[in-house]
Amino acid sequence: MSEQKTPGPIAVEAKALPPRTKPSNYPEPYFSRMNKREKRQLGDIFGLTNFGVNLTKLAPGGESALLHRHSKQDEFVFILEGEPTLVTSTEEIMLQPGMCAGFPAQGVAHQLLNRTDRDVVFLEIGDRTSGDEASYPNDDIQAGFAADGAWRFTHKDGQPY
């Protein structure tokens, strides 16, 4: 029997991990809208490749992402602290600690907004299905994965940013 190799630690204190150095992959004018968002990439520290896990903090006035939906990837959020507003293309719901929400691929467009004066902290979990695309109903942007695995953003007419 071959010995299993662990790519990194087995357990960590999530809040002790450094936040992602780049707050967003979005091009401007959307990049600066994410300046009140801080993500700690928990799945990456363990070498997870099938799904990602982020510990995300939104300062007051912050947003988790642009209102969006994925073509192939599912997403799940679990609220740990604070009271974010879940905004979808059809409704708004105030969330509280202990609540969760899930977004199947090709489902409703969604985002979390922090409209309070306290930080919001949540776990976000999503799969890493290849060939995913993201659409943004309220903004002139669309995204798809390039051959190198990085997101590529274009205007809705296909022109690059």
MOZI-V241815 format. One record per backbone hydrogen bond with DSSP energy under -0.5 kcal/mol. NH is the residue of the N-H (numbers start at 1). CO is the residue of the C=O. If there is no record, write none. Layout:
# MOZI-V241815
NH/CO
NH/CO
This chain:
# MOZI-V241815
7/5
14/12
16/13
17/13
17/14
20/39
23/21
30/27
31/27
33/30
34/31
35/32
37/34
38/57
40/55
41/39
42/40
42/53
43/53
45/41
46/42
46/43
47/44
48/43
52/126
54/124
55/40
56/54
56/122
57/38
58/120
59/36
59/57
61/114
62/59
64/112
68/110
69/135
71/133
75/103
76/125
77/101
78/123
79/99
80/121
81/121
85/113
86/84
86/93
87/85
87/111
88/86
88/91
89/109
93/86
95/84
95/93
98/79
99/96
101/77
103/75
106/70
107/104
110/68
111/87
113/85
114/62
115/113
120/58
121/81
122/56
123/78
124/54
125/76
126/52
127/74
128/50
132/129
134/143
135/69
136/141
139/136
141/139
142/154
143/134
144/152
145/132
146/150
149/146
152/144
154/142
155/159
158/155
161/153
